Every structure is written in structure tokens, then in C-alpha cells.
Amino acid sequence: MGNASTAKFGIGQVVRHRLFPFRGVIFDVDPVFNNTEEWWNAIPEEIRPRKDQPFYHLLAENDETEYVAYVSEQNLLVDDTGEPVRHPQVREYFEGYDSRRKSYRPRDIQHH
């Protein structure tokens, strides 16, 4: 197994899925796969991503709903629409949307 690569995308960046019609803002990054085997095996084998790459936690949305998604780096592309994400949890993680940079500014979250 090779070394985990450096994350291509960052916290606050708006991305879209390469195969499926949804987009979202990144709120956390795992350097390699960090989910359950059950989740992994639920992905059809022909499109199952490698585990040795960054995986991103997204506040995601499609035409119908908003949800949290966990997506491999190989399946993400930059979303260049310039549109903010409508997910209701965006304000919990981010201060606001920078339309010039097409990304969100992370909040300073206090840990106890």
C-alpha cells in the first residue's frame, strides 16, 4: 500500500461529484478511508474507489434534498458555478461565503 496522498481539496471548498448529480462544501477530510466496511461494500464494485486516498465529508445537496456525504478524492471535481450551498448546517461550520474565491470561511470552533 502506498503513502496517503496530500488532500487536493480543502475545508470550505465547494465541490461536485464526478459521477452523481450532487455538490457540497467540504467540512472535514480523512487522509485515507475511515468509514465502515459495510459502507464500503455497499458501493458497487465497478465504481468502488481505492481506500488509500483522501476522503471528504461534505454538507451535500442535490435537486431534492440536503444531506451529509462521504466521498473519495477521485470522485470529486471543483464546483465552479460560484453558487453557495443551501445546506442548513453550513452556518454551524462556516462564517460566510466568499464569492470571489468560491469557498466558505471556516468558523473558529471552540473545543472543550
N, CA, C and O atoms as a GROMACS GRO file, in nm:
protein
  448
    1MET      N    1   0.085  -0.118   0.000
    1MET     CA    2   0.000   0.000   0.000
    1MET      C    3   0.089   0.123   0.000
    1MET      O    4   0.184   0.131   0.078
    2GLY      N    5   0.060   0.219  -0.085
    2GLY     CA    6   0.141   0.339  -0.095
    2GLY      C    7   0.107   0.439   0.014
    2GLY      O    8   0.016   0.417   0.094
    3ASN      N    9   0.180   0.547   0.016
    3ASN     CA   10   0.154   0.653   0.114
    3ASN      C   11   0.027   0.728   0.077
    3ASN      O   12  -0.007   0.742  -0.040
    4ALA      N   13  -0.042   0.776   0.179
    4ALA     CA   14  -0.161   0.857   0.154
    4ALA      C   15  -0.116   0.986   0.086
    4ALA      O   16  -0.016   1.046   0.124
    5SER      N   17  -0.191   1.027  -0.013
    5SER     CA   18  -0.155   1.149  -0.083
    5SER      C   19  -0.202   1.271  -0.005
    5SER      O   20  -0.285   1.260   0.085
    6THR      N   21  -0.149   1.386  -0.039
    6THR     CA   22  -0.192   1.510   0.020
    6THR      C   23  -0.328   1.546  -0.038
    6THR      O   24  -0.353   1.528  -0.157
    7ALA      N   25  -0.416   1.597   0.049
    7ALA     CA   26  -0.551   1.631   0.005
    7ALA      C   27  -0.547   1.738  -0.104
    7ALA      O   28  -0.479   1.840  -0.091
    8LYS      N   29  -0.621   1.713  -0.210
    8LYS     CA   30  -0.629   1.804  -0.325
    8LYS      C   31  -0.726   1.919  -0.297
    8LYS      O   32  -0.710   2.030  -0.349
    9PHE      N   33  -0.828   1.892  -0.213
    9PHE     CA   34  -0.931   1.991  -0.182
    9PHE      C   35  -0.922   2.029  -0.035
    9PHE      O   36  -0.867   1.954   0.046
   10GLY      N   37  -0.975   2.146  -0.001
   10GLY     CA   38  -0.963   2.196   0.136
   10GLY      C   39  -1.097   2.225   0.202
   10GLY      O   40  -1.201   2.232   0.136
   11ILE      N   41  -1.092   2.242   0.333
   11ILE     CA   42  -1.209   2.278   0.412
   11ILE      C   43  -1.267   2.408   0.356
   11ILE      O   44  -1.194   2.505   0.334
   12GLY      N   45  -1.397   2.410   0.334
   12GLY     CA   46  -1.466   2.529   0.283
   12GLY      C   47  -1.480   2.532   0.132
   12GLY      O   48  -1.553   2.616   0.078
   13GLN      N   49  -1.411   2.444   0.064
   13GLN     CA   50  -1.417   2.442  -0.082
   13GLN      C   51  -1.547   2.376  -0.129
   13GLN      O   52  -1.591   2.277  -0.072
   14VAL      N   53  -1.606   2.432  -0.234
   14VAL     CA   54  -1.728   2.376  -0.292
   14VAL      C   55  -1.688   2.283  -0.406
   14VAL      O   56  -1.612   2.321  -0.496
   15VAL      N   57  -1.740   2.161  -0.400
   15VAL     CA   58  -1.705   2.057  -0.498
   15VAL      C   59  -1.832   1.991  -0.549
   15VAL      O   60  -1.941   2.010  -0.495
   16ARG      N   61  -1.814   1.912  -0.655
   16ARG     CA   62  -1.927   1.834  -0.706
   16ARG      C   63  -1.877   1.692  -0.732
   16ARG      O   64  -1.758   1.669  -0.751
   17HIS      N   65  -1.972   1.599  -0.733
   17HIS     CA   66  -1.937   1.459  -0.756
   17HIS      C   67  -1.916   1.435  -0.904
   17HIS      O   68  -1.988   1.489  -0.988
   18ARG      N   69  -1.817   1.355  -0.935
   18ARG     CA   70  -1.781   1.325  -1.075
   18ARG      C   71  -1.886   1.239  -1.144
   18ARG      O   72  -1.907   1.253  -1.264
   19LEU      N   73  -1.952   1.149  -1.070
   19LEU     CA   74  -2.046   1.055  -1.131
   19LEU      C   75  -2.193   1.086  -1.102
   19LEU      O   76  -2.280   1.059  -1.185
   20PHE      N   77  -2.221   1.141  -0.985
   20PHE     CA   78  -2.359   1.160  -0.942
   20PHE      C   79  -2.394   1.308  -0.932
   20PHE      O   80  -2.306   1.391  -0.907
   21PRO      N   81  -2.523   1.343  -0.950
   21PRO     CA   82  -2.563   1.484  -0.955
   21PRO      C   83  -2.580   1.548  -0.817
   21PRO      O   84  -2.692   1.580  -0.776
   22PHE      N   85  -2.468   1.568  -0.746
   22PHE     CA   86  -2.474   1.645  -0.623
   22PHE      C   87  -2.346   1.724  -0.603
   22PHE      O   88  -2.242   1.694  -0.663
   23ARG      N   89  -2.357   1.824  -0.519
   23ARG     CA   90  -2.245   1.912  -0.487
   23ARG      C   91  -2.247   1.940  -0.338
   23ARG      O   92  -2.345   1.908  -0.271
   24GLY      N   93  -2.140   1.998  -0.287
   24GLY     CA   94  -2.139   2.029  -0.145
   24GLY      C   95  -2.014   2.105  -0.105
   24GLY      O   96  -1.925   2.129  -0.186
   25VAL      N   97  -2.010   2.142   0.024
   25VAL     CA   98  -1.895   2.211   0.079
   25VAL      C   99  -1.824   2.115   0.175
   25VAL      O  100  -1.889   2.046   0.253
   26ILE      N  101  -1.691   2.111   0.166
   26ILE     CA  102  -1.610   2.022   0.250
   26ILE      C  103  -1.600   2.078   0.390
   26ILE      O  104  -1.564   2.194   0.410
   27PHE      N  105  -1.634   1.993   0.491
   27PHE     CA  106  -1.619   2.038   0.629
   27PHE      C  107  -1.520   1.954   0.709
   27PHE      O  108  -1.487   1.988   0.823
   28ASP      N  109  -1.471   1.844   0.651
   28ASP     CA  110  -1.369   1.764   0.716
   28ASP      C  111  -1.302   1.676   0.611
   28ASP      O  112  -1.360   1.647   0.506
   29VAL      N  113  -1.178   1.633   0.640
   29VAL     CA  114  -1.102   1.549   0.547
   29VAL      C  115  -1.036   1.436   0.625
   29VAL      O  116  -0.974   1.459   0.729
   30ASP      N  117  -1.048   1.314   0.575
   30ASP     CA  118  -0.973   1.200   0.628
   30ASP      C  119  -0.860   1.172   0.529
   30ASP      O  120  -0.885   1.165   0.408
   31PRO      N  121  -0.735   1.154   0.575
   31PRO     CA  122  -0.623   1.130   0.483
   31PRO      C  123  -0.638   1.000   0.404
   31PRO      O  124  -0.586   0.989   0.292
   32VAL      N  125  -0.707   0.902   0.460
   32VAL     CA  126  -0.739   0.776   0.393
   32VAL      C  127  -0.879   0.736   0.439
   32VAL      O  128  -0.935   0.796   0.531
   33PHE      N  129  -0.936   0.633   0.374
   33PHE     CA  130  -1.069   0.585   0.408
   33PHE      C  131  -1.083   0.560   0.558
   33PHE      O  132  -0.997   0.496   0.618
   34ASN      N  133  -1.191   0.611   0.618
   34ASN     CA  134  -1.214   0.596   0.761
   34ASN      C  135  -1.364   0.581   0.786
   34ASN      O  136  -1.423   0.658   0.861
   35ASN      N  137  -1.424   0.482   0.724
   35ASN     CA  138  -1.565   0.454   0.741
   35ASN      C  139  -1.578   0.303   0.762
   35ASN      O  140  -1.477   0.233   0.772
   36THR      N  141  -1.700   0.252   0.768
   36THR     CA  142  -1.720   0.110   0.797
   36THR      C  143  -1.704   0.023   0.672
   36THR      O  144  -1.721   0.070   0.560
   37GLU      N  145  -1.672  -0.102   0.694
   37GLU     CA  146  -1.665  -0.199   0.583
   37GLU      C  147  -1.803  -0.215   0.520
   37GLU      O  148  -1.814  -0.236   0.399
   38GLU      N  149  -1.907  -0.207   0.600
   38GLU     CA  150  -2.044  -0.217   0.549
   38GLU      C  151  -2.070  -0.104   0.447
   38GLU      O  152  -2.126  -0.128   0.340
   39TRP      N  153  -2.029   0.018   0.482
   39TRP     CA  154  -2.045   0.132   0.391
   39TRP      C  155  -1.967   0.105   0.262
   39TRP      O  156  -2.018   0.125   0.152
   40TRP      N  157  -1.842   0.060   0.279
   40TRP     CA  158  -1.753   0.033   0.166
   40TRP      C  159  -1.813  -0.072   0.072
   40TRP      O  160  -1.814  -0.053  -0.050
   41ASN      N  161  -1.862  -0.181   0.129
   41ASN     CA  162  -1.915  -0.290   0.049
   41ASN      C  163  -2.049  -0.257  -0.017
   41ASN      O  164  -2.090  -0.326  -0.110
   42ALA      N  165  -2.116  -0.153   0.030
   42ALA     CA  166  -2.243  -0.111  -0.031
   42ALA      C  167  -2.221  -0.040  -0.165
   42ALA      O  168  -2.314  -0.024  -0.243
   43ILE      N  169  -2.098   0.002  -0.191
   43ILE     CA  170  -2.065   0.067  -0.318
   43ILE      C  171  -2.046  -0.041  -0.424
   43ILE      O  172  -1.970  -0.135  -0.401
   44PRO      N  173  -2.114  -0.031  -0.537
   44PRO     CA  174  -2.093  -0.132  -0.642
   44PRO      C  175  -1.945  -0.145  -0.678
   44PRO      O  176  -1.876  -0.044  -0.695
   45GLU      N  177  -1.898  -0.267  -0.688
   45GLU     CA  178  -1.755  -0.294  -0.708
   45GLU      C  179  -1.696  -0.220  -0.828
   45GLU      O  180  -1.582  -0.174  -0.823
   46GLU      N  181  -1.773  -0.208  -0.936
   46GLU     CA  182  -1.720  -0.144  -1.056
   46GLU      C  183  -1.694   0.007  -1.039
   46GLU      O  184  -1.622   0.066  -1.119
   47ILE      N  185  -1.751   0.068  -0.936
   47ILE     CA  186  -1.724   0.212  -0.911
   47ILE      C  187  -1.666   0.236  -0.773
   47ILE      O  188  -1.653   0.351  -0.732
   48ARG      N  189  -1.632   0.130  -0.700
   48ARG     CA  190  -1.578   0.143  -0.565
   48ARG      C  191  -1.439   0.209  -0.572
   48ARG      O  192  -1.351   0.161  -0.644
   49PRO      N  193  -1.419   0.318  -0.498
   49PRO     CA  194  -1.289   0.387  -0.501
   49PRO      C  195  -1.183   0.316  -0.417
   49PRO      O  196  -1.216   0.233  -0.332
   50ARG      N  197  -1.059   0.350  -0.441
   50ARG     CA  198  -0.948   0.300  -0.359
   50ARG      C  199  -0.960   0.358  -0.218
   50ARG      O  200  -1.014   0.466  -0.199
   51LYS      N  201  -0.909   0.285  -0.120
   51LYS     CA  202  -0.911   0.333   0.019
   51LYS      C  203  -0.792   0.423   0.052
   51LYS      O  204  -0.797   0.500   0.148
   52ASP      N  205  -0.684   0.413  -0.026
   52ASP     CA  206  -0.560   0.484   0.007
   52ASP      C  207  -0.553   0.623  -0.056
   52ASP      O  208  -0.455   0.658  -0.122
   53GLN      N  209  -0.658   0.701  -0.034
   53GLN     CA  210  -0.665   0.838  -0.085
   53GLN      C  211  -0.748   0.918   0.014
   53GLN      O  212  -0.820   0.860   0.094
   54PRO      N  213  -0.739   1.051   0.009
   54PRO     CA  214  -0.823   1.131   0.098
   54PRO      C  215  -0.973   1.108   0.070
   54PRO      O  216  -1.015   1.088  -0.044
   55PHE      N  217  -1.051   1.111   0.178
   55PHE     CA  218  -1.197   1.106   0.172
   55PHE      C  219  -1.249   1.232   0.240
   55PHE      O  220  -1.195   1.277   0.340
   56TYR      N  221  -1.355   1.288   0.182
   56TYR     CA  222  -1.406   1.417   0.225
   56TYR      C  223  -1.548   1.406   0.281
   56TYR      O  224  -1.632   1.334   0.228
   57HIS      N  225  -1.571   1.480   0.390
   57HIS     CA  226  -1.705   1.492   0.448
   57HIS      C  227  -1.766   1.619   0.390
   57HIS      O  228  -1.711   1.728   0.403
   58LEU      N  229  -1.881   1.604   0.327
   58LEU     CA  230  -1.946   1.717   0.261
   58LEU      C  231  -2.083   1.747   0.321
   58LEU      O  232  -2.157   1.656   0.357
   59LEU      N  233  -2.114   1.875   0.331
   59LEU     CA  234  -2.252   1.918   0.350
   59LEU      C  235  -2.305   1.924   0.208
   59LEU      O  236  -2.279   2.019   0.134
   60ALA      N  237  -2.379   1.821   0.170
   60ALA     CA  238  -2.413   1.799   0.029
   60ALA      C  239  -2.558   1.835  -0.001
   60ALA      O  240  -2.642   1.844   0.088
   61GLU      N  241  -2.583   1.854  -0.130
   61GLU     CA  242  -2.719   1.882  -0.177
   61GLU      C  243  -2.734   1.832  -0.319
   61GLU      O  244  -2.640   1.828  -0.398
   62ASN      N  245  -2.858   1.792  -0.349
   62ASN     CA  246  -2.895   1.764  -0.487
   62ASN      C  247  -3.024   1.843  -0.515
   62ASN      O  248  -3.059   1.930  -0.435
   63ASP      N  249  -3.092   1.816  -0.622
   63ASP     CA  250  -3.212   1.892  -0.655
   63ASP      C  251  -3.324   1.875  -0.553
   63ASP      O  252  -3.409   1.962  -0.539
   64GLU      N  253  -3.324   1.761  -0.481
   64GLU     CA  254  -3.435   1.732  -0.391
   64GLU      C  255  -3.408   1.759  -0.244
   64GLU      O  256  -3.500   1.797  -0.171
   65THR      N  257  -3.284   1.741  -0.197
   65THR     CA  258  -3.260   1.743  -0.053
   65THR      C  259  -3.117   1.782  -0.018
   65THR      O  260  -3.032   1.798  -0.105
   66GLU      N  261  -3.093   1.796   0.112
   66GLU     CA  262  -2.960   1.823   0.166
   66GLU      C  263  -2.925   1.708   0.259
   66GLU      O  264  -3.013   1.652   0.324
   67TYR      N  265  -2.796   1.672   0.267
   67TYR     CA  266  -2.752   1.559   0.348
   67TYR      C  267  -2.602   1.569   0.368
   67TYR      O  268  -2.537   1.658   0.314
   68VAL      N  269  -2.545   1.478   0.447
   68VAL     CA  270  -2.400   1.469   0.465
   68VAL      C  271  -2.351   1.353   0.379
   68VAL      O  272  -2.408   1.244   0.383
   69ALA      N  273  -2.244   1.376   0.302
   69ALA     CA  274  -2.188   1.274   0.214
   69ALA      C  275  -2.042   1.249   0.250
   69ALA      O  276  -1.975   1.336   0.306
   70TYR      N  277  -1.994   1.130   0.218
   70TYR     CA  278  -1.854   1.090   0.239
   70TYR      C  279  -1.803   1.044   0.103
   70TYR      O  280  -1.850   0.944   0.050
   71VAL      N  281  -1.707   1.119   0.047
   71VAL     CA  282  -1.670   1.097  -0.094
   71VAL      C  283  -1.518   1.090  -0.109
   71VAL      O  284  -1.444   1.167  -0.047
   72SER      N  285  -1.473   0.996  -0.192
   72SER     CA  286  -1.330   0.982  -0.222
   72SER      C  287  -1.283   1.096  -0.311
   72SER      O  288  -1.360   1.153  -0.388
   73GLU      N  289  -1.155   1.129  -0.298
   73GLU     CA  290  -1.098   1.236  -0.379
   73GLU      C  291  -1.115   1.211  -0.528
   73GLU      O  292  -1.143   1.304  -0.604
   74GLN      N  293  -1.098   1.085  -0.572
   74GLN     CA  294  -1.105   1.056  -0.716
   74GLN      C  295  -1.243   1.086  -0.774
   74GLN      O  296  -1.256   1.100  -0.895
   75ASN      N  297  -1.346   1.097  -0.689
   75ASN     CA  298  -1.480   1.123  -0.737
   75ASN      C  299  -1.525   1.268  -0.721
   75ASN      O  300  -1.643   1.298  -0.738
   76LEU      N  301  -1.432   1.357  -0.688
   76LEU     CA  302  -1.469   1.498  -0.672
   76LEU      C  303  -1.404   1.586  -0.777
   76LEU      O  304  -1.293   1.560  -0.822
   77LEU      N  305  -1.476   1.690  -0.814
   77LEU     CA  306  -1.429   1.794  -0.904
   77LEU      C  307  -1.461   1.929  -0.841
   77LEU      O  308  -1.554   1.939  -0.760
   78VAL      N  309  -1.386   2.032  -0.878
   78VAL     CA  310  -1.418   2.166  -0.830
   78VAL      C  311  -1.553   2.208  -0.888
   78VAL      O  312  -1.580   2.188  -1.006
   79ASP      N  313  -1.638   2.265  -0.802
   79ASP     CA  314  -1.765   2.320  -0.850
   79ASP      C  315  -1.739   2.467  -0.882
   79ASP      O  316  -1.712   2.547  -0.792
   80ASP      N  317  -1.746   2.502  -1.010
   80ASP     CA  318  -1.714   2.639  -1.049
   80ASP      C  319  -1.837   2.723  -1.081
   80ASP      O  320  -1.828   2.823  -1.153
   81THR      N  321  -1.954   2.682  -1.028
   81THR     CA  322  -2.075   2.761  -1.054
   81THR      C  323  -2.073   2.894  -0.981
   81THR      O  324  -2.137   2.990  -1.025
   82GLY      N  325  -2.000   2.902  -0.869
   82GLY     CA  326  -1.999   3.024  -0.790
   82GLY      C  327  -2.121   3.038  -0.700
   82GLY      O  328  -2.138   3.139  -0.633
   83GLU      N  329  -2.206   2.936  -0.700
   83GLU     CA  330  -2.327   2.939  -0.618
   83GLU      C  331  -2.298   2.885  -0.478
   83GLU      O  332  -2.231   2.782  -0.464
   84PRO      N  333  -2.348   2.953  -0.373
   84PRO     CA  334  -2.332   2.898  -0.238
   84PRO      C  335  -2.415   2.770  -0.221
   84PRO      O  336  -2.506   2.743  -0.299
   85VAL      N  337  -2.382   2.694  -0.120
   85VAL     CA  338  -2.453   2.570  -0.088
   85VAL      C  339  -2.569   2.604   0.006
   85VAL      O  340  -2.552   2.685   0.097
   86ARG      N  341  -2.686   2.544  -0.015
   86ARG     CA  342  -2.804   2.578   0.066
   86ARG      C  343  -2.821   2.490   0.190
   86ARG      O  344  -2.919   2.506   0.262
   87HIS      N  345  -2.730   2.399   0.216
   87HIS     CA  346  -2.740   2.305   0.328
   87HIS      C  347  -2.764   2.382   0.459
   87HIS      O  348  -2.695   2.480   0.486
   88PRO      N  349  -2.861   2.337   0.542
   88PRO     CA  350  -2.893   2.410   0.665
   88PRO      C  351  -2.783   2.412   0.771
   88PRO      O  352  -2.785   2.498   0.859
   89GLN      N  353  -2.685   2.321   0.765
   89GLN     CA  354  -2.577   2.318   0.864
   89GLN      C  355  -2.457   2.405   0.826
   89GLN      O  356  -2.360   2.411   0.902
   90VAL      N  357  -2.460   2.469   0.712
   90VAL     CA  358  -2.345   2.549   0.667
   90VAL      C  359  -2.304   2.650   0.774
   90VAL      O  360  -2.185   2.669   0.798
   91ARG      N  361  -2.401   2.716   0.839
   91ARG     CA  362  -2.368   2.820   0.939
   91ARG      C  363  -2.302   2.763   1.064
   91ARG      O  364  -2.236   2.836   1.138
   92GLU      N  365  -2.319   2.633   1.089
   92GLU     CA  366  -2.253   2.571   1.205
   92GLU      C  367  -2.102   2.562   1.185
   92GLU      O  368  -2.026   2.568   1.282
   93TYR      N  369  -2.058   2.546   1.061
   93TYR     CA  370  -1.917   2.524   1.029
   93TYR      C  371  -1.846   2.644   0.968
   93TYR      O  372  -1.724   2.657   0.978
   94PHE      N  373  -1.924   2.733   0.905
   94PHE     CA  374  -1.863   2.841   0.827
   94PHE      C  375  -1.923   2.977   0.860
   94PHE      O  376  -2.041   2.989   0.891
   95GLU      N  377  -1.837   3.080   0.852
   95GLU     CA  378  -1.879   3.218   0.879
   95GLU      C  379  -1.953   3.280   0.762
   95GLU      O  380  -2.045   3.359   0.781
   96GLY      N  381  -1.914   3.245   0.643
   96GLY     CA  382  -1.978   3.305   0.527
   96GLY      C  383  -1.915   3.255   0.398
   96GLY      O  384  -1.815   3.183   0.400
   97TYR      N  385  -1.976   3.294   0.288
   97TYR     CA  386  -1.932   3.251   0.156
   97TYR      C  387  -1.855   3.363   0.088
   97TYR      O  388  -1.901   3.477   0.084
   98ASP      N  389  -1.738   3.332   0.036
   98ASP     CA  390  -1.655   3.427  -0.037
   98ASP      C  391  -1.678   3.402  -0.187
   98ASP      O  392  -1.621   3.309  -0.244
   99SER      N  393  -1.760   3.484  -0.249
   99SER     CA  394  -1.797   3.461  -0.390
   99SER      C  395  -1.677   3.477  -0.483
   99SER      O  396  -1.674   3.415  -0.590
  100ARG      N  397  -1.580   3.557  -0.445
  100ARG     CA  398  -1.462   3.574  -0.529
  100ARG      C  399  -1.378   3.446  -0.531
  100ARG      O  400  -1.330   3.404  -0.636
  101ARG      N  401  -1.361   3.385  -0.415
  101ARG     CA  402  -1.283   3.261  -0.405
  101ARG      C  403  -1.368   3.136  -0.427
  101ARG      O  404  -1.315   3.026  -0.439
  102LYS      N  405  -1.501   3.154  -0.431
  102LYS     CA  406  -1.595   3.041  -0.446
  102LYS      C  407  -1.574   2.938  -0.336
  102LYS      O  408  -1.571   2.817  -0.362
  103SER      N  409  -1.558   2.986  -0.213
  103SER     CA  410  -1.540   2.896  -0.099
  103SER      C  411  -1.594   2.962   0.028
  103SER      O  412  -1.626   3.081   0.030
  104TYR      N  413  -1.605   2.881   0.133
  104TYR     CA  414  -1.654   2.927   0.262
  104TYR      C  415  -1.539   2.953   0.357
  104TYR      O  416  -1.434   2.890   0.348
  105ARG      N  417  -1.560   3.048   0.449
  105ARG     CA  418  -1.462   3.077   0.554
  105ARG      C  419  -1.499   2.996   0.678
  105ARG      O  420  -1.606   3.016   0.735
  106PRO      N  421  -1.409   2.905   0.721
  106PRO     CA  422  -1.440   2.821   0.839
  106PRO      C  423  -1.455   2.907   0.966
  106PRO      O  424  -1.386   3.006   0.984
  107ARG      N  425  -1.547   2.866   1.052
  107ARG     CA  426  -1.564   2.927   1.183
  107ARG      C  427  -1.451   2.882   1.273
  107ARG      O  428  -1.394   2.774   1.254
  108ASP      N  429  -1.419   2.963   1.371
  108ASP     CA  430  -1.329   2.920   1.478
  108ASP      C  431  -1.414   2.842   1.576
  108ASP      O  432  -1.491   2.901   1.652
  109ILE      N  433  -1.400   2.709   1.575
  109ILE     CA  434  -1.481   2.624   1.663
  109ILE      C  435  -1.403   2.600   1.791
  109ILE      O  436  -1.289   2.552   1.789
  110GLN      N  437  -1.465   2.633   1.903
  110GLN     CA  438  -1.402   2.614   2.034
  110GLN      C  439  -1.423   2.471   2.079
  110GLN      O  440  -1.536   2.422   2.081
  111HIS      N  441  -1.314   2.403   2.115
  111HIS     CA  442  -1.324   2.266   2.165
  111HIS      C  443  -1.316   2.269   2.317
  111HIS      O  444  -1.242   2.348   2.374
  112HIS      N  445  -1.393   2.183   2.382
  112HIS     CA  446  -1.395   2.178   2.529
  112HIS      C  447  -1.291   2.082   2.580
  112HIS      O  448  -1.277   2.064   2.701
   0.00000   0.00000   0.00000
